């Protein structure tokens, strides 16, 4: 059973998000889609919830796991790379982390990759034996090297990791990759992914205080609803009864449809919630299968 934390004495949920950076605006947009709004403090470090007991702390992303660990914040939106790196650091020190991933949020996607010079003929991890690896993620890199049974030197850099081989600081690098353009510019190629990352909602391992847990569950329900309909559309159409099976085979990503008979005849009016992209090509395929009067409608909110 998870340990219960000491009471915080607070009745308002605190969420830490990145103050500036690539996750900042998408995180605010996600929480706004959950129906939350705030008033920002003059120093732009704190946002007081207007319509729910949910406040925001605007901080550096590296600080978010520690704020959750210490109980100063209850939840946080942070890159999985940051969360797992700090958890790995705790594992190395023998001190369990009191934070964990609760939800993947579907934005801020990137990967932590090992990259080698373009002229290397990459054959596998054994080539790294005795080499120098420059990275901003030393705990994750060391953990991966242990799994591979490879002894290599980890060179910790906080910026400009990709240029390290050209400067003679390292032989290869282990860094976050999004488009890969920076690697190309530094004559490097990715050869192995250590971690697939994206923005995640993080929370404590221990239970929240009862006065905060109810608010947290409300927020999680709303986030789940927002994520569920992010690419969802309501598809409405008519189809003869004998064509329904063929039509539904073209909707593998749809919820079970609702239907009713039109004028008590063989024609059915149907609607289905589709969780994938409804393209023009899909509509044409549905029409050939017997559907007609096809309409695609946006879904604004959904609560299971």
Secondary structure, DSSP 8 states (H G I E B T S, - for coil): ---B-------SEEEEEESSSTTHHHHHHHHHHTT--EEE-TTSSEEEESSSSEEEEEE-HHHHHHHHHHTS-SEEEEEHHHHHHHHHHHHHHT---S-EEEEE-S-S-EEEEEEEETT-----GGGGTT-EEEES-HHHHHHHHHHHT---EEEE-SS-GGGHHHHTS-SEEEEEESSSHHHHHTTEEEEEEEEEE-EEEEE-SSB--HHHHHHHHHHHHHHHHHHHTTT-EEEEEEEEGGGHHHHHHT-TTB---EEEESTTSSEEEEEEEE-S---HHHHHHHHHTT-EEEEEEE------
